[in-house]
Amino acid sequence: MGMKVTVDKDMCIGAGQCVVTAPDVFDQDDDGFVEVLNENPGEGDAEAVRDAAHVCPARVITVEE
């Protein structure tokens, strides 16, 4: 099984670090809050997703592997 990405959008502060770090997996909605573009990213995005979870100041990204 691959990676599964979830976010707690209610706790997002809109810093945007996830979008900068993993733009193929994360985006921001019109209000600036995180949106997951791909809940099951491939191995090519795995390192970027882990980094995005690490740099998120609100710690709203959960990565299950």
LINJO-V909431 format. One record per residue. N is the residue number from 1. SS is DSSP state (~ for helix, > for strand, _ for the rest). Layout:
# LINJO-V909431
{{N & SS} {N & SS}}
This chain:
# LINJO-V909431
{{1 & _} {2 & _} {3 & _} {4 & >} {5 & >} {6 & >} {7 & >} {8 & _} {9 & ~} {10 & ~} {11 & ~} {12 & _} {13 & _} {14 & _} {15 & _} {16 & _} {17 & ~} {18 & ~} {19 & ~} {20 & ~} {21 & ~} {22 & _} {23 & _} {24 & _} {25 & _} {26 & >} {27 & >} {28 & >} {29 & _} {30 & _} {31 & _} {32 & _} {33 & _} {34 & >} {35 & >} {36 & >} {37 & _} {38 & _} {39 & _} {40 & _} {41 & _} {42 & _} {43 & ~} {44 & ~} {45 & ~} {46 & ~} {47 & ~} {48 & ~} {49 & ~} {50 & ~} {51 & ~} {52 & ~} {53 & ~} {54 & ~} {55 & ~} {56 & _} {57 & _} {58 & _} {59 & _} {60 & _} {61 & >} {62 & >} {63 & >} {64 & >} {65 & _}}
